[in-house]
């Protein structure tokens, strides 16, 4: 890699040094910048040709430089002769002005080291193109090395040379004297130009007389640069020391031969013995046959034979040569017409430009780009010609690469993009919009191309708007999305809403429908679909356009309409449109088909969603059941305890509302049956809860040595103590007119009784029940029942009254309300229900079983005395005692339908206590 860089560096340095040394000190460098050495030309290819630019205007030029080092081998007088000859040729060329002669832009300048002058931009000399690379850089440009002349280039080039000679012979009365490939220059556009007037001969007669040309005798002692090329020189120059215009025509014949024979002339001349060579040549020419010219095209072969005739008068003149059929080629004529275009009027130009698209495909691309394109773009300065020229320019652009388009065509189109008149310009651009967007750089698209489209959408002409709307879908994929979203779509919508033309409105909808696929889904749903509801007209074509956009959006894979949009916006808009009176049967059928398809998808999607939700709920429910089955015991116990609390609270609420009608009692009882647990289940849950609590508080198990079982002490009978406490409490309640703060029941005089019972009872039972509940102070969370302090709690003959019940939170007895709903912050261990089995066991062994019939026949005080301990018994609080007795009381009075209060549950104590320790724990668990 480093060696390649070094080689490149040395090459660049060498070229720069060559250029610097070639023109150093020459006055040409004051006005022109000299560039790369590209070609060579002139007599003996002595002139080096460089690229150059004018410093003031940046105009491209060609700089011809003759390096005096080439003639260092000659004597001084020979050097002077060579310099004089070169100067004469350039000065003569500078004085002549013709399209077929090389144009000099800066005259010859001489410095100590070189001669230099500037001309129009040059590609190369014909000799370089034909393979003569003398005086070229060591690294020959591939452009010259690989250059191949097309037939049309050859034909038109030779025609141009003929026209140049015709100008010299007819107008200037001059013989060129050295028509050779070295003196024919191909300019940047590919035109063939004549130079090298070093040996030209002007007529010695006045202009009105027949021209007469004086010829110098051939001097073999002169340097070669002071003599014309003998291989292209007519025989009369050497043999008879005469010349005329026909002598140049002989040279033209030899040039034609060399062009078709890879640059080789027809005869080789021995410059050492020039006379002998020309004598032999003259003999060969006299016997020249067409078979010797097989390399020349047949249609020009006879004319070349005439040009090479020994007799000058037989040779065709230059004007005659321009009219031969060989040059009647379509391409050559076209190129010739372009060269004379400035002489034509607008009508002639317009007719020519109209037919040009048929000719362009027949011409080589290089010819079109080099020769035709510059002529076309030069006509852009004439606005009237732009509609005729622009289609041809865009046709050429299609064949160009993107780089060629950007370099050669786009700069010329810039001003045309901004022209608004004539209107045909806009139409032509719209028709070729895909080409412009494909090859134009993005920045230029935003700055020049798209603004032209926007102007077309906003144009006052309906035809322009229609054409623009029809063409936009063809290049929509080439427009960048921000420009499409922010500039193009809003203008299409405005054109649809603001126009008074039905055709523009329909085309706007069709255009939107075709470019939907290039838009974002949410932009369509949020911007395009709501716009459809703003369209005011109801013509069938407009309605079908609206339907088409809905259908395209609905069925497109990338877009689609959500079911929420379908249900909330699309269908409410489409259904009223479907019954418009203007629609025919087919159009109505189209609407209904789309609506049905939308409804079908809406139903399918929503049903699928609901089915998935249902499946998820079922799976969640099954997971919850599985979690309950596999949860730890304490979790199950806690869940069961919370269920019991809910049941009791529901019972209280149901009892409060149960006195409204007798007919609701059966429904209440059925509901309670469905939501309740059996006593055995409650006992089981209580035992599991107790066991879990014990396991929590238990120390980790350790191996213990086996010890004999100690005899269990006799369980103390607490029945008498409990009965004494109950009796004492009853006596205290009767004698005390005022209840303590912990009692939550007060009684007020009332005219009837209605307390938590839905079935009517007799007066005795009412009094008993009222007294019992007032005395016992039954409390649940949320109840507050006032009691009359003057009333005798155990009076069986008190007047019937209604006990008023107020709802409120219990202030202080939450710890003793075993049937209340636990607060949110209380732990599960504090929420376990009362273990009734321990109390039954306590009473069981000492007291005989009493049936419910016997209890109902006893008086209240007698019945209570069987259960209530005497006053002062330890371990019983008023609230707990009241709760227990109240439960038993409700069992005795009409609650047989509730399984929680079944008397048989109390008549069958399951077990008896076996140890005082377990009995004490049970009492603690029961009474807190």
LUMZALUM-149895 format. One record per residue (C-alpha): residue in one letter; x, y, z. Coordinates in steps of 0.05 Angstrom, whole numbers, plus 5000, padded with zeros to 4 digits. Layout:
# LUMZALUM-149895
AXYZ/...
//
This chain:
# LUMZALUM-149895
X500050005000/X505650475018/X509250334952/X502850494914/X502051154951/X509351324938/X508451164864/X502251594861/X505752154897/X511652134850/X507052134790/X503152734815/X509553094832/X512352944763/X506153184728/X505853814770/X513253944755/X512053844681/X506254324680/X510054834721/X516154794678/X512054814614/X508455464628/X512755784681/X513456524667/X508556524609/X503557104610/X497856604599/X498456384671/X496457074694/X489256974671/X488656214668/X489955644715/X493355074680/X491154364697/X492653664674/X496153474609/X490653134569/X492653104495/X497353344440/X496053654372/X498654084315/X504053944265/X508153354290/X503753344354/X508553874380/X503354244421/X501653964490/X494454074509/X492554204581/X486054304618/X485155004644/X480255504674/X479756244668/X481156554736/X475957114730/X470056714704/X471955994720/X470555844648/X473555194623/X478955254569/X484454864536/X491655124541/X496254954483/X503554964503/X509754874460/X515754714503/X522154994471/X526154424500/X523554004443/X527954384394/X534254434435/X537753974386/X536954464329/X541255054311/X539055744330/X536755944261/X532855284257/X529755424324/X527656104298/X524655794236/X520655304278/X518255844325/X516256294268/X512455734234/X508655564298/X507156294312/X504556394241/X499755814247/X496856044314/X496356764291/X492656564227/X487956124269/X486556694316/X484457154259/X479556644230/X472756534262/X468355954241/X464555394276/X468854884240/X475455214261/X478355154330/X476355774370/X482056154402/X480156494468/X486956784485/X492356954433/X499256664432/X503956864488/X511456734487/X516156664545/X523356444550/X521355714557/X514955634517/X509455864472/X502255834497/X495256024476/X488255844499/X482355554461/X475555264473/X475454634516/X478754054478/X478253304485/X484053074441/X486653094370/X484152614317/X491152314315/X490752164390/X484051834381/X486651414323/X492351154365/X498051644356/X500051814427/X506452204414/X507952764462/X502752504512/X503952374585/X506851694603/X500251504636/X495351584580/X488351754601/X483351174593/X478651664560/X483451714501/X486251024504/X479350684500/X476051194456/X472450894396/X469151314342/X461851164326/X459651174254/X455451784265/X461352134297/X465851954238/X460852164186/X459152814219/X466452954236/X468552874164/X462653304144/X464953844192/X472053814163/X469053874093/X464954474115/X471154794145/X475054694081/X469254974042/X469455594085/X476955674074/X476655543999/X470455953983/X470256504034/X477456604055/X480656403989/X485856004027/X489155334020/X490455004087/X496454624062/X496854114119/X490153764130/X492253184175/X489452814236/X494353204279/X491053864257/X483953624268/X481853724340/X475853414376/X473053914425/X469553764490/X462953664455/X465953194403/X465853684345/X471553644296/X475454294288/X481154494241/X487554814266/X494954814243/X495155384193/X502755374194/X503255254119/X496855584094/X497055954028/X492556534013/X490556733944/X495157233910/X489757493864/X484558003885/X478157713913/X474057853849/X478957443807/X480256703804/X484456513864/X491756353852/X496156033904/X503656063906/X507055443934/X513955383963/X518654853939/X519954273986/X526454374024/X528753724056/X534054104095/X528854454138/X526954164205/X520853704203/X516754204243/X517854704187/X514954234134/X507953954126/X506653204135/X508452894068/X504052274079/X497852714072/X500653184020/X498153203948/X503252973895/X503153653860/X506453973920/X512753583909/X512753403836/X510354053804/X511154543862/X504054783856/X497954773900/X490654953897/X484254813935/X484054123905/X490553973941/X486854024007/X481453553979/X486853033966/X489053114038/X481753014059/X481552364020/X487752104057/X484652314123/X478351924107/X482551324089/X486451384155/X480151454196/X477450794170/X484250454171/X486150544244/X490151184232/X494850914178/X495451334114/X494551034046/X501951114028/X508251124069/X513351644048/X520851594054/X522652294077/X529952194058/X528152083985/X521652453980/X521552533904/X522551793890/X517051623940/X512152113908/X513751853838/X512051153861/X505851413896/X503551763833/X504151113794/X500050743846/X494751273847/X493951243772/X492350493778/X488250563843/X482150123844/X476250073891/X478749393915/X484549753947/X479650153990/X475949574023/X476749874092/X472650484071/X464950434073/X462150264006/X457650884002/X463651344005/X468850903971/X467951203902/X468351903929/X474851753965/X477651463900/X475952113866/X479152523921/X485652123912/X485752223837/X492352463807/X488853003767/X486753573814/X480953793771/X477653103778/X477353153853/X470753383884/X471054063917/X469254163990/X462254413976/X460753803933/X463253343986/X458453624038/X452753413993/X454552683980/X449452154003/X454451884054/X453052474098/X445452424091/X445252014155/X439752164204/X444652264261/X449252694220/X443653124195/X440953204265/X447753414291/X448553884233/X441754204248/X443854324320/X450054674296/X445755154256/X440255214308/X441855934323/X439956104252/X432855824259/X426556164283/X421955904338/X417255564291/X422755174257/X425854994324/X419154754352/X418054304292/X425054024299/X424453904374/X417753544365/X421053024319/X427452964359/X424852424408/X424351944349/X431652064330/X434952054398/X434251304408/X438251194344/X444251594368/X449851364414/X449451604485/X456151964482/X453952354421/X447452544455/X450852764519/X456653114486/X453353424426/X445853464433/X444753594507/X448754244510/X444854504451/X438254324483/X439754634551/X442055274517/X434855364494/X432255414566/X433556154564/X427756194514/X421356074554/X417255944491/X421855374472/X422155034540/X415754614530/X418954334466/X425954244492/X424353964562/X421453294539/X427853154500/X432253344559/X428352884606/X428752334553/X436352404554/X436252414630/X433051724630/X439151434594/X444151794639/X447051524703/X445451884767/X452252204768/X451652444696/X444652714711/X447053094773/X453053374736/X450353534667/X442753594671/X440453794741/X444154464742/X440654654678/X433854434704/X434254854767/X431555504737/X426255114698/X423354814761/X421455514783/X418055714718/X410455734723/X409155964652/X407655664604/X403455164642/X405854584598/X412454594635/X408954364699/X405253824661/X411653544631/X415053524698/X409153174729/X409252644676/X416652514689/X416252584765/X418551874778/X424952024738/X426252664776/X425252354844/X429551754827/X435652124804/X435152794840/X438852834907/X434252884969/X436053604984/X434453824914/X427953434916/X425753824977/X428054484950/X425854444877/X421853834857/X416653754912/X415054504915/X413154434842/X408353874860/X405354304914/X404254874865/X400754384818/X395954174873/X394454894888/X394055114816/X387655464793/X387154994733/X382754394746/X386454004692/X393054114727/X390153884793/X387153264762/X393653084727/X397653184790/X392852754831/X393152204779/X400752214776/X402352264851/X401051514865/X406151324811/X411851634850/X409151634921/X414051094941/X419751574924/X417452134969/X420452145039/X415352025094/X415852705130/X414453075065/X408752605049/X405652685118/X406753425131/X406353735062/X403253295009/X397352975046/X394753635075/X394753945005/X390953344976/X385853415032/X385154155019/X384254034946/X378653534962/X375053985011/X375754654977/X374654484904/X368154584867/X369954054817/X367153354827/X372853064786/X378153374831/X374553124893/X373952424867/X381152414843/X383352654911/X379952064944/X382751584893/X389651874903/X389151794978/X386751084970/X392750904925/X397951194972/X395150905036/X400250345033/X405950845040/X402951155103/X403450955176/X397550575207/X396251075263/X396851665216/X391451355173/X386951215233/X387951895265/X388352345204/X385552035141/X379351675167/X376752275207/X377852705145/X372852265106/X367352495153/X368753225135/X367253135060/X360853525048/X358353234981/X354252594975/X355152444901/X355651694886/X362751764860/X364952114924/X361351604968/X364651034930/X371351374939/X370151425014/X368150695015/X374350514976/X378950845027/X375350495085/X375849825050/X383249915032/X384850105103/X380649535131/X383448985086/X390749215082/X395548775120/X399849335146/X394249815163/X387749525188/X382349855230/X381649695304/X375049425330/X374350045372/X374850475310/X370150025273/X364850045327/X365650775346/X367151145281/X367350745217/X360750365220/X356850965247/X359351355187/X358550815134/X351650565152/X348051235140/X351951325075/X349650645050/X342450865047/X343651505008/X338451574954/X343651714900/X346651024905/X344550494855/X343749764870/X350949564855/X353750134897/X349049964954/X351149244950/X358449454954/X356949855017/X353149285050/X358548785032/X363849205066/X359449345126/X357948605135/X365248435130/X366848955183/X361348705229/X363647995220/X370748165239/X368348595297/X364248015324/X369847525314/X375147945348/X370848135407/X368247435417/X375347175415/X377347685467/X371547505513/X372946765506/X380246875524/X378247285584/X373346745605/X378746215599/X383546645639/X378346725694/X377045975695/X384445845699/X385146345755/X379346045793/X382345355786/X389045615810/X385545945870/X382145285888/X388644915882/X392145425926/X386745345978/X387644595977/X395144635983/X395545226030/X398245136101/X393444936156/X393645616190/X391645946124/X385745486118/X383945606191/X384346356181/X380046316119/X374945896156/X374846366214/X373546966169/X367846576137/X364846446206/X365247186223/X361947366158/X356346866172/X354947156241/X354947866215/X350147656159/X345747346212/X345447996251/X343848406190/X338547906168/X335347916237/X334948676236/X331148666171/X327448016185/X321348336219/X318748666157/X314548076134/X313447376155/X314047126084/X321447316082/X323346856140/X323646226099/X328146566048/X332646826103/X333246136135/X334745816068/X340146336055/X343146206123/X343145466110/X346945566046/X352146016077/X353045666145/X357645116173/X355544546216/X357544526288/X362243946275/X365744356221/X366344946269/X369244496323/X374144206273/X376344896250/X377145136321/X381444536339/X385744626276/X386645356294/X388545196365/X393244656342/X396645136292/X397445656346/X400645156393/X405344926338/X407445646326/X409145766399/X412345086408/X419845036414/X423644616364/X423143876378/X428843556414/X429942846436/X427142756506/X428442176553/X422341746567/X419141886634/X413341526667/X406641856664/X404742236726/X397642106751/X392942666733/X389943056790/X382443076799/X379343636759/X376444166803/X368944246796/X367644976777/X360244896767/X358145166835/X362845746828/X360145916759/X352945876784/X354446316843/X357546846798/X351546836753/X346746906812/X350847476840/X351047826774/X343547766767/X342348046836/X347148616822/X343548786758/X336748816793/X339049246850/X343249726809/X338950236773/X344750496731/X349150066686/X356550126683/X360150426623/X361549736596/X354149566587/X351649786521/X344149676529/X339050176554/X331650106554/X326350636540/X318750576549/X315450326487/X308750066465/X310849426431/X316348906425/X320548786364/X327548526376/X331148086328/X325347596321/X321047526260/X315747056289/X310347296337/X310547026409/X306047096469/X306547636521/X310047196572/X315447016524/X316047736502/X317047966572/X321847416586/X325847546524/X326048296537/X328348196607/X333347676589/X336648086535/X336548726574/X339748396633/X344948006596/X347248596553/X348148216488/X352648606442/X355248526372/X359448996333/X354949536306/X349249446356/X347549936412/X340949766447/X338550266500/X335149996563/X330550366611/X334050416678/X327450416715/X325249756687/X325749116726/X330148656684/X327048016709/X320048236718/X315347766685/X309348246688/X312248876658/X308249236606/X309649066535/X314249556501/X318749616442/X326049596454/X329350126410/X335649906377/X340950406352/X346650246307/X353550446327/X360550186340/X361849856408/X366450316445/X370449876491/X368549156489/X371848916425/X376048406463/X369848076493/X365448056433/X366947366407/X361747396352/X363748076324/X367448186259/X374848266274/X378248916256/X383048926199/X389248986242/X387748416290/X391747786280/X388347136262/X389946836330/X385247346362/X379647186314/X378446456331/X371246306350/X369146086419/X370245356433/X363345136459/X365544426471/X369744626532/X363844956566/X359444356551/X364643896579/X364944326640/X357544286652/X356543586628/X358943116683/X355643506741/X348843696711/X343543236685/X341343316614/X335343766606/X331043726545/X328544346510/X321344176529/X323144176602/X326844826595/X320945146562/X316344936620/X320845226673/X320645936695/X325946386670/X329446456737/X329345716748/X332045586679/X337546096686/X339545826754/X341645186721/X347045556681/X348746216714/X354046156768/X353446556832/X356147266834/X363547346843/X365546726804/X372446846775/X374046836701/X367347076674/X366147766647/X359348076637/X360148106563/X362547396556/X357147136602/X351847526567/X354247266501/X353946546524/X347246596557/X344346986500/X346446436452/X343045926496/X337046366504/X336246446429/X336745696423/X331045616471/X326446126439/X324846006367/X331645926333/X330945186319/X331345326244/X338445576248/X343545016250/X348145446292/X343145426349/X340744706347/X339044476418/X341543786404/X348544076397/X348244286470/X344943646494/X350743206469/X357343426499/X362643056459/X367942916511/X369943046582/X376243406605/X381742966628/X386643466657/X386244106696/X391444426650/X387444316587/X381044546622/X384545186644/X387045316574/X380245206545/X377145696595/X382546206577/X381246116504/X373846176516/X373746786562/X380147126539/
//
